């Protein structure tokens, strides 16, 4: 997908399609982190501590259940 910046007052805006926003769970009130790696602009939603906790718990569960198998696959 190729996008162009749009003039918005004295600034430029990037319009993101609703389908992409829905896929990422981003709404008008979602805080966004904007950073760069020197070549690319990286925009990502800032997730709440609850989301990070749930992800950590799910990751621990997967590691307990499939850790040995995943380690063998990595070798």
DATA-V617398 format. One record per pair of residues at least 24 apart in sequence whose ideal C-beta (glycine too) atoms are under 10 Angstrom apart, sorted by the first residue. I is the first residue (numbers start at 1). J is the second residue. D is the distance in whole Angstrom. If there is no record, write none. Layout:
I:J:D, I:J:D
This chain:
14:41:9, 14:43:8, 16:43:8, 21:45:10, 25:51:9
